[in-house]
Amino acid sequence: MPLNPARFLSDLHSLRQFGKDGHGVRRRAFTPEDLAARDWLAERITAAGLEPHFDPAGNLFGLAPGTSLLLGSHSDTQPEGGWLDGALGVIAALEVARASVEGGGPPISIVSFQDEEGRFGALTGSSIWSGKLDLDQADSLTDADGLSFAKARETLGARAGAFVDPARFSGFLELHIEQGPTLDQSGEAIGVVTGIVGSRQLQVTVEGQQNHAGTTPMALRRDAFTMVTRFATALEQAFANVVTPQTVWTIGQLQLHPNAPSIVPGRAVFTLQWRDVESDRLERMDQFINDVLNTVAAESGCNVTVERLRQMLEPVPMDHRMQDALSEAAEKIAPDRWRSMPSGALHDASNVAGLMPVGMLFVPSINGVSHTFDEDTAEDDLVLGLRVLADGAERASRALSR
């Protein structure tokens, strides 16, 4: 394929301008910045010789004729997002598809999935397209301000068409920044993903007793926040013989009521998320969480209620043919500078894997950071990832056509 790295980098920086904030980007799903970015991408898709197509969920495809390999990722961001998370995979897909048209290569389509970053729920657009979430169910989802998904997607207007039939694609490849420190610390340039972790998430509500902070003795308090801190400490101890160094868990959101300096908190609401590559370990962690919650609640005198959130995803292995194609491409283009590795982050590929063979590539994240304005990757690594993706796409197209 006659790849044009300068054109690729130019498009990547052009996409960055939509919602640019200093070094980072604010481009949440269905915001004016997001829609403007998608309209721009649709124009680039047309110029590349593909057919742009929005579906009812806001996913934007660039369709090649006939059966094709699908490449892409997402272009929405976190509230304070990096400029490469998702965007890299979309623009790399555009360049590979464009180069394939120009060079007479295999037919390649592209996609930018909507709301991967979870304004309305994790991986919303690909969940709907893959059939894991009905559009009617998705329409009832709301963001933090109470805006419904149904209302948000009204902003698509006349853009929205029918859903694209997944049967027209032979497989899916996604290039992404690692979002972790492994490649950066090892000095390696490419990661071939073996599988994507599964995830569980709870919202826990702790009901204690709101009271005066100056007159309530410590021994008589039913402090909701104190129960949260005791739970967090006890959970780490309980997990000691269950987890591996790759297992992670996070209390990511915490709300206190009434959230005043002179009042013992009467209520705390927090989220707990845990991830691992083994379904059995996720289930064992689930039981430990339940046991620790019950124990700490009894000791603190607080009441606890638990809600399981929609972000309950099973671990997903990558297709062996796609892994082979990407590994061979990595060894050719970056010999001795690549590794096979799992993905600790969730990606749209985990949903698409239910429809077709899927593979993923990583490039290094400088200092291992992502979901922050500081997120970055060296341009040489971005271009190297593009080259491996292109070579891997050609190999995958041949393997899937046999």
C-alpha positions in Angstrom: 0.0 0.0 0.0 1.3 3.5 -0.9 1.0 4.8 2.7 1.4 8.6 3.1 2.6 9.1 6.8 2.6 12.9 6.4 -1.0 12.8 5.2 -1.9 10.5 8.1 -0.3 12.8 10.7 -1.9 15.9 9.2 -5.4 14.3 9.4 -4.6 13.2 13.0 -3.7 16.7 14.0 -6.8 18.1 12.1 -9.1 15.9 14.1 -7.4 17.1 17.2 -8.6 20.7 16.5 -12.2 19.7 17.2 -12.5 20.3 21.0 -8.8 21.0 21.4 -8.0 22.3 24.9 -4.3 22.9 25.4 -2.5 19.6 24.8 -5.7 17.6 25.2 -9.2 17.4 23.8 -12.8 17.7 25.1 -15.0 16.0 22.5 -17.8 14.0 24.3 -20.3 12.0 22.3 -23.0 14.1 20.5 -21.5 17.5 21.6 -21.2 20.1 18.9 -17.4 19.3 18.8 -18.1 15.6 18.2 -20.7 16.2 15.5 -18.4 18.7 13.7 -15.6 16.2 13.9 -17.8 13.5 12.4 -18.9 15.7 9.6 -15.3 16.5 8.8 -14.5 12.8 8.9 -17.4 12.0 6.6 -15.8 14.5 4.1 -12.4 12.8 4.4 -14.1 9.4 3.8 -15.7 10.7 0.6 -12.4 12.0 -0.6 -10.8 8.6 0.1 -13.2 6.9 -2.3 -15.5 5.4 0.4 -19.2 5.9 1.1 -19.8 7.7 4.4 -22.8 6.3 6.4 -24.2 7.3 9.8 -26.3 4.7 11.6 -29.1 5.6 14.1 -26.7 5.3 17.1 -24.2 7.8 15.6 -21.6 5.3 14.5 -19.9 6.6 11.3 -18.8 4.1 8.7 -16.7 4.6 5.5 -17.9 1.7 3.3 -16.0 0.0 0.6 -18.0 -1.9 -2.0 -18.7 -5.6 -1.5 -17.2 -7.6 1.4 -14.4 -5.8 3.1 -12.2 -5.8 6.2 -13.3 -3.3 8.8 -10.7 -1.0 10.6 -11.3 1.7 13.1 -12.0 2.7 16.7 -13.8 5.8 18.2 -13.3 9.6 18.1 -15.2 10.7 21.2 -13.2 11.5 24.3 -13.3 11.6 28.0 -14.4 14.9 29.6 -10.7 15.7 29.9 -9.3 13.5 27.2 -6.1 12.8 25.3 -5.8 13.6 21.6 -4.9 10.0 20.6 -7.3 7.7 22.5 -9.5 6.3 19.8 -8.7 9.0 17.3 -5.5 7.2 16.3 -7.3 4.1 15.3 -9.9 6.0 13.3 -7.3 8.1 11.3 -5.0 5.1 10.8 -7.9 3.2 9.4 -8.7 6.1 7.1 -5.1 6.2 5.8 -4.9 2.4 5.3 -8.3 2.4 3.5 -7.2 5.3 1.3 -3.9 3.8 0.5 -5.5 0.5 -0.4 -7.8 2.3 -2.8 -4.9 4.1 -4.4 -2.7 1.0 -4.6 -5.4 -1.5 -5.7 -5.2 -3.4 -2.4 -7.9 -5.3 -0.6 -11.2 -3.6 0.1 -11.1 -1.9 3.5 -13.9 -0.1 5.3 -13.6 2.1 8.3 -15.6 3.0 11.4 -15.7 5.6 14.2 -17.9 4.1 16.9 -20.0 6.5 19.0 -19.7 7.0 22.8 -17.0 4.5 23.5 -15.9 6.6 26.4 -19.2 6.2 28.2 -21.1 9.5 28.4 -24.2 7.3 28.3 -22.6 3.9 29.2 -19.4 2.1 28.2 -19.0 1.2 24.5 -22.5 2.4 23.7 -22.3 2.7 19.9 -20.6 -0.7 19.3 -22.8 -2.3 21.9 -25.9 -1.3 19.9 -24.4 -2.2 16.5 -23.2 -5.6 17.8 -26.7 -6.5 19.1 -25.6 -6.5 22.8 -27.8 -3.5 23.6 -31.2 -2.8 22.0 -31.6 0.8 20.7 -34.8 1.1 22.7 -32.9 0.2 25.9 -30.0 2.6 24.9 -32.5 5.4 24.5 -33.4 5.3 28.2 -29.7 5.8 29.2 -28.9 9.2 30.6 -25.6 11.1 31.1 -24.6 12.8 34.4 -26.8 15.8 33.7 -29.9 13.7 33.0 -29.8 14.0 29.2 -31.1 10.8 27.5 -29.4 9.0 24.7 -32.6 9.3 22.7 -32.5 13.1 23.0 -28.8 13.3 22.3 -29.1 11.3 19.1 -31.8 13.6 17.8 -28.9 15.9 17.0 -27.9 13.5 14.1 -30.9 14.8 12.2 -30.9 13.8 8.6 -27.4 12.2 8.9 -28.8 9.0 10.4 -29.5 6.1 8.1 -30.1 2.4 8.6 -27.8 0.1 10.6 -25.0 -1.4 8.5 -25.2 -5.2 8.1 -22.1 -6.7 9.9 -22.2 -9.6 7.4 -20.5 -7.3 4.8 -17.3 -7.3 6.9 -14.9 -10.3 7.0 -13.1 -9.1 10.2 -12.1 -6.1 12.3 -8.8 -4.6 13.3 -8.3 -1.8 15.8 -5.1 0.2 16.4 -4.9 2.0 19.7 -2.5 3.5 22.1 -1.6 1.1 25.0 -2.9 3.5 27.7 -0.4 1.8 30.1 3.3 1.6 30.8 4.4 -1.7 29.4 5.7 -0.8 26.0 7.0 2.6 27.1 9.0 1.0 30.0 10.3 -1.9 27.8 11.4 0.3 24.9 9.2 -1.8 22.6 7.2 -0.2 19.8 4.3 -2.6 19.1 1.9 -4.7 21.2 -0.1 -7.5 19.5 -3.2 -7.9 21.7 -4.0 -11.4 22.9 -7.3 -10.6 24.6 -9.3 -7.8 26.2 -10.1 -7.9 29.9 -13.5 -8.4 31.3 -15.1 -5.8 33.6 -17.6 -5.7 36.4 -19.0 -2.5 38.0 -21.2 -1.8 40.9 -22.7 1.3 42.4 -22.8 1.1 46.2 -25.0 3.3 48.4 -24.1 3.5 52.1 -26.7 4.9 54.5 -25.3 6.0 57.9 -26.6 8.7 60.2 -26.1 12.4 59.4 -25.1 14.2 62.5 -23.2 17.2 64.1 -19.5 16.9 63.5 -18.6 18.7 66.8 -20.9 17.0 69.3 -21.2 13.4 68.0 -18.7 11.1 69.8 -16.5 9.1 67.5 -17.7 5.8 69.1 -21.3 6.6 68.4 -21.0 7.7 64.8 -22.5 5.9 61.9 -20.3 7.7 59.4 -21.0 6.7 55.8 -17.6 7.8 54.5 -15.7 6.0 57.3 -17.4 2.8 56.1 -16.2 3.4 52.6 -12.6 3.8 53.7 -12.8 0.7 55.9 -14.3 -1.2 52.9 -11.5 -0.1 50.6 -8.8 -1.2 53.0 -10.5 -4.5 53.9 -11.0 -5.3 50.2 -7.3 -5.0 49.4 -6.5 -7.5 52.2 -9.3 -9.9 51.1 -8.0 -9.9 47.5 -4.4 -10.7 48.5 -4.6 -14.4 47.5 -7.0 -14.0 44.6 -5.6 -11.4 42.2 -2.6 -11.3 39.9 -0.3 -8.3 39.2 -2.5 -7.7 36.1 -5.8 -7.6 38.1 -7.1 -4.1 38.8 -10.0 -2.6 40.8 -11.0 1.0 41.3 -13.3 3.2 43.4 -13.7 5.8 40.7 -16.7 7.9 41.8 -17.6 9.0 45.3 -20.4 11.3 46.4 -21.0 12.3 50.0 -24.2 13.8 51.5 -24.6 16.5 52.6 -20.9 17.0 51.7 -20.4 19.7 54.4 -17.4 20.3 56.6 -19.3 20.3 59.9 -21.6 17.4 59.3 -20.9 13.6 59.7 -21.8 12.2 56.2 -25.1 10.4 56.3 -24.9 8.9 52.9 -22.1 7.8 50.5 -22.5 6.6 46.9 -19.5 5.1 45.2 -18.7 3.0 42.1 -16.5 -0.1 42.2 -15.0 -1.5 39.0 -12.7 -4.5 38.7 -11.0 -6.0 35.6 -9.2 -9.2 34.8 -8.6 -11.5 31.8 -10.2 -14.6 33.6 -13.9 -14.8 34.0 -13.5 -17.2 37.0 -11.3 -14.7 38.8 -13.9 -11.9 38.2 -16.6 -14.1 39.8 -14.4 -14.9 42.8 -13.7 -11.2 43.3 -17.4 -10.6 43.1 -18.0 -12.9 46.0 -15.2 -11.4 48.1 -16.6 -7.9 47.5 -20.1 -9.0 48.7 -18.6 -10.6 51.8 -16.5 -7.6 52.7 -19.4 -5.2 52.1 -21.6 -7.2 54.5 -18.9 -7.5 57.1 -17.9 -3.8 57.1 -21.6 -2.7 57.0 -22.4 -4.8 60.1 -19.3 -3.4 62.0 -20.1 0.2 61.1 -23.9 0.1 61.7 -24.5 1.4 58.2 -27.0 0.0 55.6 -25.7 -0.9 52.2 -27.5 -1.4 48.9 -25.8 -2.5 45.7 -26.8 -1.9 42.0 -25.0 -3.7 39.2 -24.3 -1.3 36.3 -24.5 -2.1 32.6 -20.7 -2.3 32.2 -20.5 -6.0 32.8 -18.2 -7.4 30.1 -16.7 -10.8 29.7 -13.0 -11.2 28.8 -12.6 -11.5 25.0 -9.7 -13.4 23.3 -8.5 -12.1 20.0 -8.9 -14.3 16.9 -5.8 -16.4 16.3 -5.7 -15.6 12.5 -5.7 -11.9 13.3 -3.1 -12.3 15.9 -0.9 -14.3 13.5 -1.3 -11.6 10.8 -0.4 -8.8 13.1 2.5 -10.7 14.7 4.0 -11.4 11.3 3.6 -7.8 10.3 5.2 -6.6 13.5 8.1 -9.0 13.1 8.6 -7.8 9.5 8.4 -4.0 10.3 9.6 -3.9 13.9 11.7 -7.0 14.4 12.5 -7.7 18.1 10.6 -4.5 19.1 7.2 -6.0 19.7 5.4 -8.3 22.1 2.2 -10.1 22.6 0.2 -8.7 25.5 -3.4 -8.4 27.0 -5.4 -5.2 27.0 -6.3 -3.9 30.4 -8.5 -1.3 28.9 -11.9 -1.9 27.3 -12.3 -1.4 23.6 -15.0 -1.6 20.9 -13.2 -4.7 19.6 -14.6 -6.6 22.6 -18.1 -6.0 21.2 -17.3 -6.6 17.6 -15.7 -9.9 18.5 -19.2 -11.3 18.8 -19.8 -10.7 15.2 -16.5 -11.5 13.3 -12.8 -12.2 13.8 -11.1 -9.4 15.6 -7.5 -8.3 16.2 -5.8 -5.3 18.0 -2.5 -3.5 17.9 -1.0 -1.2 20.5 1.6 1.6 20.2 3.4 3.0 23.3 1.9 5.7 25.6 4.6 8.1 26.9 4.9 7.6 30.6 2.0 5.1 30.4 -0.7 7.8 30.8 -4.1 8.2 29.1 -7.5 9.7 29.9 -5.6 12.9 30.6 -4.5 16.0 28.7 -0.9 14.7 29.1 -1.5 11.7 26.9 1.0 11.4 24.0 2.9 9.1 21.7 6.0 9.8 19.7 5.2 10.5 16.0 7.7 7.8 14.9 5.7 5.2 17.0 2.5 6.5 15.5 3.8 6.0 12.0 5.3 2.6 12.8 1.9 1.5 14.2 0.3 2.6 10.9 2.7 0.5 8.9 2.2 -2.6 11.0 -1.6 -2.1 10.8 -1.5 -1.8 7.0 0.7 -4.8 6.5 -1.4 -6.8 9.0 -4.6 -5.8 7.2 -3.3 -7.2 3.9 -2.2 -10.4 5.7 -5.6 -10.7 7.5 -7.5 -10.1 4.3 -5.7 -13.0 2.6 -6.1 -15.3 5.7 -9.8 -14.6 6.0 -10.5 -15.2 2.3 -9.1 -18.7 2.3 
